[in-house]
Amino acid sequence: MAIDRTQEILEKITLLKQQRNAVILAHNYQPAEIQDCADFLGDSLELSQKAAQTDAAVIVFCGVHFMAETASIICPDKTVLLPEADAGCPMANMINAEQLREVKKCHPGALVVTYVNSTAEVKAESDYCCTSGNALKVINRLKDTGDIIFVPDKYLGSFAAAKTGKHLVLWPGYCPTHIKILPDDILREKNAHPAAKVMVHPECHSSVAQLADEVLSTGGMLKYPAQSDAGEFIVGTEIGLVYRLQKLYPDKIFYPASEKALCPNMKMISLEKILRSLQEMSLVITVPVPIREKAYAPVKRMLEIV
């Protein structure tokens, strides 16, 4: 995109934001130009918090469908726009409400903890939602009164089980992007950069997490370099985070664990699509009232445990 054209689009977006009383939220995995355009950047938890706090009438959510749905659950009085209708999450689609109800039947009385990377219908069948940033706190908060069902990510679930010492009934879901990061990738990068600290996302395969210095959410990864004396870091998550890390810490060096760790759905949104979304006020994401009312309680519990 030519620089003049980009500037023209950005100016139109700025004007429309003022006219619509709109705010742009963007996930850490979004393309660089979307990150630069956003009013707020963050992981799922941070963006959910921003959605709950904003006074804007319109939220343009630059992420994937479940994130915009979560914003709609939290803010039913606001208009939530998703600039790309096809920006979904494969992991969220790996379990539906009927499947979760069947699991619950097999474990009567079990508490259900659902990763925020899930549909509104699945959230509505849950007791608690969590993000990768607060999953351990949520699970530690639960009393040992019976089974705990954790859906849909088996790798985040197994990491949480190991860290909390609690037995979790896991669903075989996973992130197709994070499982592309292999132990060989970490070993190769460690060999090339022996002084670098390794931080990986808990959605990675357990064998990858075992090789890390730190297993962190993207929000945690953004804080870790400030707490470390290291000058180099190997980043085991979607490669979009490397751009933000490098901007935050220009004096440090960040290496993606694997260039294959790219989420095509996260890269679907463009500046042109944001502009069109604001011009046409589309695509509006809403959650049916009965589902929203049931899903609100577990989402609210997630926001309260930080």
Buried (B, 14 or more C-beta within 10 A) or exposed (E): EEEEEBEEBBEBBEEBBEEBEBBBBBBBBBBEBBBBBBBBBBBBBBBBBBBBEBEBEBBBBBBBBBBBBBBBBBBBEBBBBBBBEEBBBBBBBBBBBEBBEEBBEEBEEBBBBBBBBBBBBBBBBBBBBBBBBBBBEBBBBBEEEEBBBBBBBBBBBBBBBBBBEBEBBBBEBBBBBBBBBBBEBBEBBBEEBEEBBBBBBBBBBEEBBEBBBBBBBBBBBBEBBEEBEBEBBBBBBBBBBBBBBBEEBEEBBBBBBBEEBBBEBBBBBBBBBBBBBBEEBEBBBBBEEEBBEBBBBBBBBBBEBE
